[in-house]
Amino acid sequence: MSLVGLNDADRQAKWYQQLKREWATSRAEGRAFQNPVKPETLRWKS
């Protein structure tokens, strides 16, 4: 899945994809899950 160009608007979807990918990889490799998402503050505009 490719999510490009929307910056903060699609940030949560990008996080979900990163977490999903890392979870599957860690299970396949038999290692502990490592959270790939770095802490950050989102700024929402409406």
N, CA, C and O atoms as a GROMACS GRO file, in nm:
protein
  184
    1MET      N    1   0.085  -0.118   0.000
    1MET     CA    2   0.000   0.000   0.000
    1MET      C    3   0.089   0.124   0.000
    1MET      O    4   0.183   0.133   0.079
    2SER      N    5   0.060   0.217  -0.086
    2SER     CA    6   0.141   0.338  -0.096
    2SER      C    7   0.058   0.458  -0.055
    2SER      O    8  -0.047   0.487  -0.113
    3LEU      N    9   0.107   0.528   0.045
    3LEU     CA   10   0.040   0.650   0.091
    3LEU      C   11   0.137   0.765   0.077
    3LEU      O   12   0.235   0.774   0.150
    4VAL      N   13   0.110   0.853  -0.017
    4VAL     CA   14   0.202   0.963  -0.042
    4VAL      C   15   0.129   1.095  -0.055
    4VAL      O   16   0.013   1.100  -0.096
    5GLY      N   17   0.198   1.202  -0.017
    5GLY     CA   18   0.151   1.336  -0.047
    5GLY      C   19   0.055   1.401   0.049
    5GLY      O   20   0.020   1.518   0.030
    6LEU      N   21   0.010   1.333   0.152
    6LEU     CA   22  -0.089   1.394   0.239
    6LEU      C   23  -0.033   1.433   0.376
    6LEU      O   24  -0.106   1.489   0.458
    7ASN      N   25   0.092   1.406   0.401
    7ASN     CA   26   0.161   1.442   0.524
    7ASN      C   27   0.083   1.399   0.648
    7ASN      O   28   0.055   1.280   0.663
    8ASP      N   29   0.047   1.493   0.736
    8ASP     CA   30  -0.017   1.456   0.862
    8ASP      C   31  -0.152   1.389   0.844
    8ASP      O   32  -0.194   1.309   0.928
    9ALA      N   33  -0.222   1.418   0.736
    9ALA     CA   34  -0.355   1.362   0.715
    9ALA      C   35  -0.353   1.210   0.705
    9ALA      O   36  -0.448   1.144   0.746
   10ASP      N   37  -0.246   1.154   0.651
   10ASP     CA   38  -0.239   1.009   0.638
   10ASP      C   39  -0.134   0.947   0.731
   10ASP      O   40  -0.097   0.831   0.714
   11ARG      N   41  -0.086   1.023   0.826
   11ARG     CA   42   0.019   0.975   0.917
   11ARG      C   43  -0.024   0.850   0.993
   11ARG      O   44   0.055   0.757   1.007
   12GLN      N   45  -0.147   0.847   1.043
   12GLN     CA   46  -0.192   0.730   1.119
   12GLN      C   47  -0.196   0.605   1.031
   12GLN      O   48  -0.164   0.496   1.078
   13ALA      N   49  -0.235   0.620   0.907
   13ALA     CA   50  -0.236   0.506   0.815
   13ALA      C   51  -0.094   0.457   0.788
   13ALA      O   52  -0.070   0.337   0.778
   14LYS      N   53   0.001   0.550   0.777
   14LYS     CA   54   0.141   0.512   0.758
   14LYS      C   55   0.193   0.438   0.882
   14LYS      O   56   0.264   0.339   0.869
   15TRP      N   57   0.159   0.487   1.000
   15TRP     CA   58   0.199   0.420   1.124
   15TRP      C   59   0.145   0.279   1.127
   15TRP      O   60   0.216   0.184   1.160
   16TYR      N   61   0.018   0.265   1.094
   16TYR     CA   62  -0.045   0.132   1.095
   16TYR      C   63   0.030   0.036   1.003
   16TYR      O   64   0.057  -0.078   1.041
   17GLN      N   65   0.064   0.082   0.883
   17GLN     CA   66   0.135  -0.003   0.788
   17GLN      C   67   0.274  -0.041   0.840
   17GLN      O   68   0.318  -0.154   0.823
   18GLN      N   69   0.344   0.054   0.903
   18GLN     CA   70   0.475   0.025   0.960
   18GLN      C   71   0.464  -0.078   1.071
   18GLN      O   72   0.544  -0.172   1.077
   19LEU      N   73   0.366  -0.061   1.159
   19LEU     CA   74   0.347  -0.154   1.270
   19LEU      C   75   0.310  -0.293   1.221
   19LEU      O   76   0.362  -0.393   1.270
   20LYS      N   77   0.222  -0.299   1.124
   20LYS     CA   78   0.178  -0.426   1.066
   20LYS      C   79   0.296  -0.499   1.002
   20LYS      O   80   0.312  -0.620   1.020
   21ARG      N   81   0.378  -0.426   0.927
   21ARG     CA   82   0.495  -0.484   0.860
   21ARG      C   83   0.597  -0.535   0.963
   21ARG      O   84   0.649  -0.646   0.948
   22GLU      N   85   0.624  -0.456   1.067
   22GLU     CA   86   0.721  -0.496   1.170
   22GLU      C   87   0.669  -0.617   1.248
   22GLU      O   88   0.747  -0.707   1.280
   23TRP      N   89   0.540  -0.619   1.279
   23TRP     CA   90   0.483  -0.733   1.351
   23TRP      C   91   0.502  -0.862   1.272
   23TRP      O   92   0.547  -0.963   1.327
   24ALA      N   93   0.469  -0.860   1.144
   24ALA     CA   94   0.482  -0.978   1.060
   24ALA      C   95   0.629  -1.020   1.048
   24ALA      O   96   0.661  -1.139   1.055
   25THR      N   97   0.718  -0.924   1.029
   25THR     CA   98   0.860  -0.954   1.016
   25THR      C   99   0.916  -1.013   1.145
   25THR      O  100   0.990  -1.111   1.141
   26SER      N  101   0.882  -0.954   1.258
   26SER     CA  102   0.934  -1.004   1.386
   26SER      C  103   0.885  -1.146   1.413
   26SER      O  104   0.961  -1.228   1.466
   27ARG      N  105   0.760  -1.176   1.378
   27ARG     CA  106   0.708  -1.313   1.398
   27ARG      C  107   0.780  -1.411   1.306
   27ARG      O  108   0.816  -1.520   1.349
   28ALA      N  109   0.801  -1.372   1.181
   28ALA     CA  110   0.866  -1.460   1.084
   28ALA      C  111   1.011  -1.488   1.122
   28ALA      O  112   1.062  -1.598   1.098
   29GLU      N  113   1.078  -1.388   1.182
   29GLU     CA  114   1.218  -1.403   1.220
   29GLU      C  115   1.235  -1.458   1.362
   29GLU      O  116   1.347  -1.484   1.405
   30GLY      N  117   1.124  -1.474   1.435
   30GLY     CA  118   1.129  -1.527   1.570
   30GLY      C  119   1.198  -1.434   1.670
   30GLY      O  120   1.268  -1.480   1.760
   31ARG      N  121   1.179  -1.306   1.653
   31ARG     CA  122   1.240  -1.208   1.744
   31ARG      C  123   1.133  -1.119   1.805
   31ARG      O  124   1.017  -1.121   1.766
   32ALA      N  125   1.177  -1.040   1.903
   32ALA     CA  126   1.084  -0.949   1.970
   32ALA      C  127   1.043  -0.836   1.876
   32ALA      O  128   1.122  -0.790   1.793
   33PHE      N  129   0.920  -0.791   1.891
   33PHE     CA  130   0.867  -0.677   1.816
   33PHE      C  131   0.941  -0.551   1.860
   33PHE      O  132   0.963  -0.529   1.979
   34GLN      N  133   0.980  -0.468   1.764
   34GLN     CA  134   1.043  -0.338   1.793
   34GLN      C  135   0.958  -0.230   1.727
   34GLN      O  136   0.941  -0.229   1.605
   35ASN      N  137   0.906  -0.141   1.807
   35ASN     CA  138   0.817  -0.037   1.756
   35ASN      C  139   0.893   0.056   1.661
   35ASN      O  140   0.986   0.123   1.703
   36PRO      N  141   0.854   0.060   1.532
   36PRO     CA  142   0.923   0.145   1.434
   36PRO      C  143   0.872   0.289   1.433
   36PRO      O  144   0.930   0.375   1.367
   37VAL      N  145   0.764   0.316   1.506
   37VAL     CA  146   0.703   0.448   1.505
   37VAL      C  147   0.770   0.537   1.609
   37VAL      O  148   0.774   0.503   1.728
   38LYS      N  149   0.822   0.649   1.565
   38LYS     CA  150   0.888   0.745   1.654
   38LYS      C  151   0.785   0.843   1.709
   38LYS      O  152   0.693   0.884   1.637
   39PRO      N  153   0.799   0.882   1.836
   39PRO     CA  154   0.705   0.980   1.894
   39PRO      C  155   0.709   1.113   1.818
   39PRO      O  156   0.816   1.161   1.782
   40GLU      N  157   0.594   1.169   1.794
   40GLU     CA  158   0.584   1.300   1.732
   40GLU      C  159   0.448   1.360   1.761
   40GLU      O  160   0.354   1.290   1.800
   41THR      N  161   0.438   1.490   1.743
   41THR     CA  162   0.312   1.561   1.764
   41THR      C  163   0.253   1.596   1.630
   41THR      O  164   0.320   1.657   1.546
   42LEU      N  165   0.128   1.559   1.610
   42LEU     CA  166   0.060   1.593   1.485
   42LEU      C  167  -0.012   1.727   1.501
   42LEU      O  168  -0.063   1.759   1.609
   43ARG      N  169  -0.015   1.803   1.397
   43ARG     CA  170  -0.085   1.931   1.393
   43ARG      C  171  -0.200   1.920   1.293
   43ARG      O  172  -0.178   1.903   1.174
   44TRP      N  173  -0.322   1.928   1.342
   44TRP     CA  174  -0.438   1.911   1.255
   44TRP      C  175  -0.496   2.047   1.218
   44TRP      O  176  -0.504   2.137   1.301
   45LYS      N  177  -0.535   2.060   1.093
   45LYS     CA  178  -0.600   2.182   1.045
   45LYS      C  179  -0.734   2.144   0.986
   45LYS      O  180  -0.747   2.041   0.920
   46SER      N  181  -0.832   2.227   1.011
   46SER     CA  182  -0.964   2.198   0.952
   46SER      C  183  -1.025   2.324   0.895
   46SER      O  184  -1.136   2.319   0.841
   0.00000   0.00000   0.00000
